Amino acid sequence: MNKTNLIPVLISWVICLVLTATLPLRSKLMLGKAGFCLIPSKRRSVLDKIPAFACCMILAGIILIRNLGLFMNAVVCATAVLGCEITCRDYILSKYGGLYEHGILEDNRYISLSDIISIPMVTWEASSAAAEKTNLTIVTSSGNTTIKFSSAKELKTITDKIVELKPALKN
């Protein structure tokens, strides 16, 4: 182990710790943007995120055991930081999933209600296939997005509430 290996590892560990330490602030900002929770969806466990954080730290620590060269050391550290960021985002979105007054926090993403152009399901919801459907396809200004819900009942409840909040989608 030499200093050239220790510096990138320490930097990536500090960045991962800062990302983890700012989770409450980031959660508060996301919830402030989303507004009040109208319909909470089935929340996933946040305990499965702890091993992911540990793996990110271990990934960066591999450089201390084996020197991979300057470029690969940077790539491994950047991958560890990226994995930590993805895990932090997944933690926030899985803990607070549901329909909010300004958007949907579900399936590891936030979709603003103002970005929704149409919901194709609304036009065929009377059919028998809609009764078993658990995926919601939403057409947004940036493209199509599919969200998976835990049950058809949850999907119907959230879809009805979205149409109630944005009546232009009924057409």
C-alpha positions in Angstrom: 0.0 0.0 0.0 1.3 3.4 -0.9 0.0 7.0 -0.8 -1.1 7.0 -4.4 -3.5 4.2 -3.6 -4.6 5.6 -0.3 -5.7 9.0 -1.5 -8.3 7.9 -4.0 -9.8 5.4 -1.5 -10.0 8.0 1.2 -11.6 10.5 -1.2 -14.2 8.0 -2.3 -14.9 6.9 1.3 -15.4 10.5 2.3 -17.8 11.2 -0.6 -19.8 8.0 0.2 -20.0 9.0 3.8 -21.1 12.5 2.9 -23.8 11.1 0.5 -25.0 8.8 3.3 -24.9 11.6 5.9 -27.0 13.9 3.8 -29.8 11.3 3.3 -32.2 13.2 5.8 -31.6 16.5 4.0 -32.0 14.9 0.5 -35.2 13.1 1.7 -36.6 16.4 3.0 -35.9 18.2 -0.2 -37.5 15.4 -2.3 -40.6 15.4 -0.1 -40.7 19.2 -0.3 -40.7 19.0 -4.1 -43.3 16.2 -4.1 -45.7 17.8 -1.6 -48.1 16.1 0.7 -48.6 12.3 0.4 -52.1 11.5 -0.9 -51.8 7.8 -1.4 -48.8 5.9 0.1 -47.9 2.8 -1.9 -46.5 -0.4 -0.6 -43.2 0.6 0.8 -40.2 -1.7 0.3 -37.8 -2.5 3.1 -34.9 -0.2 3.5 -32.7 -2.8 5.3 -31.6 -4.3 2.0 -29.7 -1.1 1.3 -27.2 -1.6 4.1 -25.3 -4.4 2.3 -25.2 -2.2 -0.8 -23.5 0.6 1.1 -21.0 -1.8 2.6 -20.2 -3.3 -0.8 -19.5 0.2 -2.1 -17.0 0.8 0.7 -15.4 -2.6 0.2 -15.2 -1.9 -3.6 -13.2 1.2 -3.0 -11.0 -0.6 -0.4 -10.0 -3.2 -3.0 -7.4 -0.7 -4.2 -5.6 -0.9 -0.9 -5.0 -4.6 -1.4 -4.3 -4.7 -5.1 -2.9 -1.8 -7.2 -4.8 -1.8 -10.5 -3.0 1.1 -12.1 -3.9 4.8 -11.9 -6.7 4.7 -14.4 -8.4 1.6 -13.1 -8.0 2.8 -9.5 -9.9 5.9 -10.5 -12.6 3.9 -12.3 -13.1 1.5 -9.3 -13.4 4.5 -6.9 -15.8 6.3 -9.2 -17.9 3.1 -9.5 -18.0 2.9 -5.7 -19.2 6.5 -5.4 -21.8 5.9 -8.2 -23.0 2.8 -6.4 -23.4 4.7 -3.2 -25.4 7.5 -4.9 -27.7 5.0 -6.6 -28.2 3.2 -3.3 -29.0 6.6 -1.5 -31.5 7.4 -4.2 -33.1 4.0 -4.0 -33.3 4.3 -0.2 -35.2 7.6 -0.4 -37.5 6.5 -3.2 -38.3 3.1 -1.6 -38.9 4.6 1.8 -41.4 7.3 0.7 -43.1 5.7 -2.3 -46.6 6.8 -3.3 -48.7 9.5 -5.0 -48.0 13.0 -3.8 -49.8 16.3 -4.6 -47.1 17.3 -7.2 -45.9 14.0 -8.4 -45.3 10.2 -8.1 -42.5 8.7 -6.1 -42.4 5.2 -7.2 -40.1 2.5 -8.7 -36.9 4.4 -8.1 -38.0 7.6 -9.8 -39.9 10.8 -9.3 -42.4 11.9 -12.0 -43.9 15.3 -11.7 -47.6 15.6 -12.4 -47.0 18.5 -14.7 -44.7 16.4 -16.9 -47.4 13.8 -17.5 -48.9 14.1 -21.0 -51.2 11.0 -21.0 -51.9 7.7 -19.3 -52.9 5.2 -22.0 -54.5 2.9 -19.5 -57.3 5.4 -18.8 -58.8 4.8 -22.2 -59.1 1.0 -21.9 -59.6 0.6 -18.1 -63.1 -1.0 -18.7 -61.5 -4.0 -20.4 -60.9 -7.3 -18.6 -57.1 -7.1 -19.1 -57.0 -4.0 -17.0 -58.2 -5.9 -13.9 -55.0 -7.9 -13.7 -52.6 -5.2 -14.9 -50.0 -4.0 -12.3 -47.8 -1.9 -14.6 -48.7 1.7 -15.4 -47.3 3.3 -18.5 -47.1 7.1 -18.4 -46.3 9.3 -21.3 -44.2 12.2 -20.1 -42.5 15.1 -21.9 -39.2 13.1 -21.8 -40.7 9.8 -23.1 -42.6 6.8 -21.9 -42.2 5.5 -18.4 -43.5 2.3 -16.9 -44.1 2.0 -13.2 -44.8 -1.4 -11.5 -47.2 -1.5 -8.6 -47.7 -4.4 -6.1 -51.3 -5.0 -7.0 -53.9 -4.1 -9.6 -56.0 -2.5 -6.8 -53.1 -0.1 -5.9 -52.6 0.7 -9.6 -56.3 1.5 -10.0 -56.4 3.7 -6.9 -53.4 5.7 -7.9 -54.5 6.0 -11.5 -58.0 7.3 -10.5 -56.4 9.8 -8.1 -54.0 11.0 -10.9 -56.9 11.6 -13.2 -58.8 13.4 -10.4 -55.7 15.7 -9.8 -55.2 16.3 -13.6 -58.6 15.9 -15.3 -57.1 16.7 -18.8 -55.8 13.1 -18.7 -59.3 11.7 -18.9 -59.6 12.6 -22.6 
